[in-house]
Amino acid sequence: MTSTSETGGVTGTRDKNYDLIWYVEACLDNALRLETYIQDAEREHDAELVDLFHKAQADSRKGAEMGKQLLRSRLSA
């Protein structure tokens, strides 16, 4: 359940930072999940899917890295 008034009082982390942490975790989780999909496609010799999933995995890794950099800069300030 989401709350429209939570600003960090319950979690101890301001919403915008919590959201950024969630985003990084979601990107990393997606990169891991895509590894399974890549292996499945490779097992079926479906090069088109392998290529698609590799590209999606690279995008997820890029999103995670961008999020980590932003989080790092915000937490060190």
C-alpha positions as CSV (number, residue, x, y, z in Angstrom):
1,M,0.0,0.0,0.0
2,T,1.4,3.4,-0.9
3,S,0.9,6.6,1.0
4,T,0.7,10.0,-0.4
5,S,2.1,11.7,2.7
6,E,5.2,9.5,3.5
7,T,8.3,11.8,3.4
8,G,10.7,9.6,5.3
9,G,9.2,9.6,8.7
10,V,8.4,5.9,8.6
11,T,11.3,4.6,6.6
12,G,14.0,7.1,7.7
13,T,14.8,7.8,4.1
14,R,13.3,10.6,2.1
15,D,10.9,9.5,-0.6
16,K,13.1,10.7,-3.5
17,N,16.2,8.9,-2.1
18,Y,14.1,5.8,-1.4
19,D,12.7,5.9,-5.0
20,L,16.3,6.2,-6.3
21,I,17.4,3.2,-4.2
22,W,14.4,1.2,-5.5
23,Y,15.2,2.2,-9.1
24,V,18.8,0.9,-8.8
25,E,17.6,-2.3,-7.2
26,A,15.0,-2.8,-9.9
27,C,17.6,-2.3,-12.7
28,L,20.0,-4.8,-11.1
29,D,17.3,-7.3,-10.6
30,N,16.2,-7.0,-14.2
31,A,19.8,-7.5,-15.4
32,L,19.9,-10.7,-13.4
33,R,16.6,-11.9,-14.6
34,L,17.6,-11.2,-18.2
35,E,20.6,-13.5,-17.8
36,T,18.2,-16.4,-17.4
37,Y,16.2,-15.3,-20.4
38,I,19.5,-15.1,-22.4
39,Q,20.4,-18.6,-21.4
40,D,16.9,-19.9,-22.4
41,A,17.1,-18.2,-25.8
42,E,20.7,-19.6,-26.3
43,R,19.5,-23.1,-25.5
44,E,16.8,-22.7,-28.2
45,H,19.3,-21.2,-30.6
46,D,17.2,-18.1,-31.0
47,A,19.8,-15.5,-31.9
48,E,17.2,-12.8,-32.3
49,L,16.0,-13.1,-28.8
50,V,19.6,-13.4,-27.5
51,D,20.4,-10.1,-29.1
52,L,17.2,-8.5,-27.7
53,F,17.8,-9.7,-24.2
54,H,21.5,-8.7,-24.3
55,K,20.5,-5.2,-25.3
56,A,17.9,-5.0,-22.6
57,Q,20.4,-6.3,-20.1
58,A,22.9,-3.6,-21.1
59,D,20.2,-0.9,-20.7
60,S,19.4,-2.2,-17.2
61,R,23.1,-2.2,-16.3
62,K,23.4,1.4,-17.6
63,G,20.4,2.5,-15.6
64,A,21.8,0.9,-12.5
65,E,25.1,2.6,-13.0
66,M,23.5,6.0,-13.6
67,G,21.4,5.5,-10.5
68,K,24.3,4.5,-8.4
69,Q,26.3,7.5,-9.4
70,L,23.5,9.8,-8.6
71,L,22.8,8.2,-5.3
72,R,26.5,8.3,-4.5
73,S,26.7,12.0,-5.2
74,R,23.6,12.7,-3.2
75,L,24.6,10.7,-0.1
76,S,28.1,12.2,0.0
77,A,26.7,15.8,-0.1
